[in-house]
Structures are given as structure tokens and as C-alpha cells.
């Protein structure tokens, strides 16, 4: 039988070691990505402040995800009600999307017993803000570049998903730069119209920019932040924000894409009037309406 004193000492050392390892591993990296969110007609702004990979609370959970090839991810966020009515923020509306486009719900392994900063469902008065942390359990190989925080919101009866990259965004504004010489007049950009197919010369290769107003207004629109700018290469590949890649096909009439995360899934797009309807990375039947940039 192990003496009581030795047993208690071993337990204390184990707890101290666990807390020390947790403190050593938990290095929060700033993100500073922000954007609008909606819950029916109510509006707010969500800011992803920081992310911590391979997170471990000081009070180690009963199940250590690292033993199963997984990790805890901590995402610190701030929500501010920018509307004129009460905004209901449901923490269950926030999921973590991984490289295979799976959306992970908040883990129950980190709870009030080992965390006191979890973001809870709350009602925000106009102008009010709330900050907190979201905890998820994902594969150990996932990185900031392969994940997005997803807000599953609503606009009327039409679902609107908002994706926030976990890569660094704009930091706090810096001091104004000294005045520069007046820039040269911009080159005329291709104007989308009824003859968009003719305007691009039968080839979609080039840089395309999201038409945010059109995308948000469209019933099938999905204004994913990582799709604000997409480069379609002449070799049939494309590159979007946060390292999202894939392949596309265009025969002059039919447009479709294959995301690298699901190469066997063909998503059909279209040239719709004056816009290129680019299939969104998340959600079936959702599109980003895009205009050609300078050519």
C-alpha cells in the first residue's frame, strides 16, 4: 500500500505538471478578423480576436484529445450589437469548419468545471458588447490556415452563413502615412452586363471580386469572407482567400468548380446576367456573385 503522504504528494506534483504544461502550450495568436452577422433582421458585428491551437485548460479534462490524434482549439471572440433592436447571440450558431468542410460544434469536454470564460448564449441591447471564448475539438493536423469560424445566421427565412478566417487580419489602425503623389487614373474595369461571356473573351482566367451588395441581396447568396477575391488561372486552377484552392471548368457556357477539400464533388456555377455565380465553399445551392477585376 502506498503511504497517504506519498500518494498526496504524487497527486500534487501531477496536477502542477499538468497546469505547467497547459500554461506552456497555450500561446494565443492574434487574428483581428471582423465582419457583420445577422439573426433574421437583427444585426451585429463579430470579431475573431485570437486563436489558440492545441489548447489545454489548467484543469485537464477527463479525456485528453492528444491521445486520439486530436486537439482543443480556443477561439476568442467579441460581438457588438450594431442594430436598433435586441440581438440574440446563440453560441450554438458558431461552429469551427475544418479542411474537409466539416463543421464542428462546441466541445462539451471544456465546460464550467475547467473554464470560466466560455461564451454563453446572451441577448445584447443596442450598442452592447460581449466577449468570450469558444472551444472545439478537431484533428491535430488542423492549422489556422485550414479552419474558419462559421456563424450560421439568418436573413428572413433564408440562411446566411458568415465565414471568418483564423489567419491574421487588419490590426489596429496605425498613424496616418505622409501624403503621397496623386495616383495614376485606374484602368477601366470590365463592366459586367448582358454580354459578360463576350467581355471576358471566352476565358474566365483572371482576378474576380465579390459584388457584396448583390451577393447579400440574392436569395442564394453566401458572402463568405474568404471569397472576396478569387484568382482563376489559365491552367484551370483557382485560388481564394485563406489558401482555399481547387479546379474549375468553363466551356463558354457551363461553369463548375471542384474544391481541393472535396475533389470528387462538382459544384455547378453559372454566368447569370452580369455576374459570375461562383459556388460557395460551404452550403449547397449557395453562390458568391463576382465581377471581373481589371484586365
C-alpha positions, 0 to 999 in steps of 0.5 A: 500500500502506498503511504497517504503522504506519498500518494498526496504528494504524487497527486500534487506534483501531477496536477502542477505538471499538468497546469505547467504544461497547459500554461506552456502550450497555450500561446494565443495568436492574434487574428483581428478578423471582423465582419457583420452577422445577422439573426433574421433582421437583427444585426451585429458585428463579430470579431475573431480576436485570437486563436489558440491551437492545441489548447489545454485548460489548467484543469485537464479534462477527463479525456485528453484529445492528444491521445486520439490524434486530436486537439482543443482549439480556443477561439476568442471572440467579441460581438457588438450589437450594431442594430436598433433592436435586441440581438440574440447571440446563440453560441450554438450558431458558431461552429469551427469548419475544418479542411474537409468542410466539416463543421464542428460544434462546441466541445462539451469536454471544456465546460464550467468545471475547467473554464470560466470564460466560455461564451454563453448564449446572451441577448445584447441591447443596442450598442452592447458588447460581449466577449468570450471564448469558444472551444472545439475539438478537431484533428491535430493536423488542423492549422489556422490556415485550414479552419474558419469560424462559421456563424450560421445566421439568418436573413428572413427565412433564408440562411446566411452563413458568415465565414471568418478566417483564423489567419491574421487580419487588419490590426489596429489602425496605425498613424496616418502615412505622409501624403503621397503623389496623386495616383495614376487614373485606374484602368477601366474595369470590365463592366459586367452586363448582358454580354459578360461571356463576350467581355471576358473573351471566352476565358474566365482566367483572371482576378474576380471580386465579390459584388457584396451588395448583390451577393447579400441581396440574392436569395442564394447568396453566401458572402463568405469572407474568404471569397472576396477575391478569387484568382482563376488561372489559365491552367484551370486552377483557382485560388481564394482567400485563406489558401482555399484552392481547387479546379474549375471548368468553363466551356463558354457556357457551363461553369463548375468548380471542384474544391481541393477539400472535396475533389470528387464533388462538382459544384455547378456555377453559372454566368447569370446576367452580369455576374459570375455565380461562383459556388460557395465553399460551404452550403449547397445551392449557395453562390458568391456573385463576382465581377471581373477585376481589371484586365 
